[in-house]
Amino acid sequence: IFVILANNNLWRKSRKPNPSNIACIGTDLNRNYDDHHCGEGTSNDTCSHVYCGTAPFDNEETLNLKRFTQQLVGSGEILLSQVDVHAYGQFWMSPWG
């Protein structure tokens, strides 16, 4: 899904509302995994562009990647890599990037 925001074309977070602060929307999905969750380089501030979420995989996007990976591994498949691409700042990033 592509979301174009007229007033902020450098949006990097999900669009999930944060119940604790409805003015600040989204979670940085690159920081929403369970490895080093909310550690160095992240923030617990819902308004931060590096907000990690309330818990690992608390966004549908990261949870679905987790489920897909578990399904592959459970069926005997081998996952060679996962690549997450977004265009914020013209960086190529991966989880815990």
N, C-alpha and C positions, 0 to 999 in steps of 0.2 A: 504494500500500500504506500503510495506516495502522498505526502502531505506538503503542500506549499503554503507557507505563511507569508502573507504580504508584508508584514512588519518585521519579520525575523527569518531571513532565508538561511541562517546558520543554525537553525534548531537542530539539536543533536539528541534530545531525549525522547522517550516514548511519549504517548499522549494519554497515558493512564492518569486520571485525577488522583491527587494525594489528599485523602480525607482529612488529614491533620492541618492542611493548608490549601484550601481550594484555589487560592490565587497563584500557586506555584504548581504547574502541571508537569508530570513526567519523571522518569527515572533514566539515568544513563545506563543503557542496556549492557554496555561493555563492562560495567562494574556490578552487574546483578547476578553474577555467578557465585558459587559457593567457595571458590578458591580465593582466599584473602578478602572475603566479603567485608566491606566497610573498613578496610585497612588503609594503609598509606596511599595517598593519591585520590581518596574519595571524600565524600562529605555526607553527614547526616542531615544537612540543611536541605529541605525540599526545594528551595529556590536555587540551589547551586547547580551548575551545569555538570558536575560530577557526583550528583546525588545517587547513592547506591541502592536505594529502596529500603523497605522495612525488614526484608529478609531475602536470602538468596532465592532466586527464581520466583519472586512475587509478581512478576510481570508475565503475561501470557507468551510473549515472544521468547523469552529465555526458558520458560517452563516447557514450551513445545519443543525447543531444541534439545532439552534434557530428555524428554520422553522419547523423541525420535532416536537419539543416540542410544538410550537404554534398550529400545526395541531392536535396533540393529545388532547391538552386542548380544542381546538375549537370543537372537535367532542365529548366532554364529557368524555374523558378518563382521568385517573388519573396517573400522572407520579410520581412514588415513589422515584426514585433516578436516577442520572446520574453518571457514574463512568468513569473517563478518566485515562487510565493507560499508562505510558511509562517507559522506563527502565533507563533513565539518572540518574546516581548516585545511582541506586538501591532504589529509593524512590517511594512510592505510593502517587500520588498527585491527586488533584482535582482542578477545577477552584478556583482561589484565594486561592491556597494551600500553 
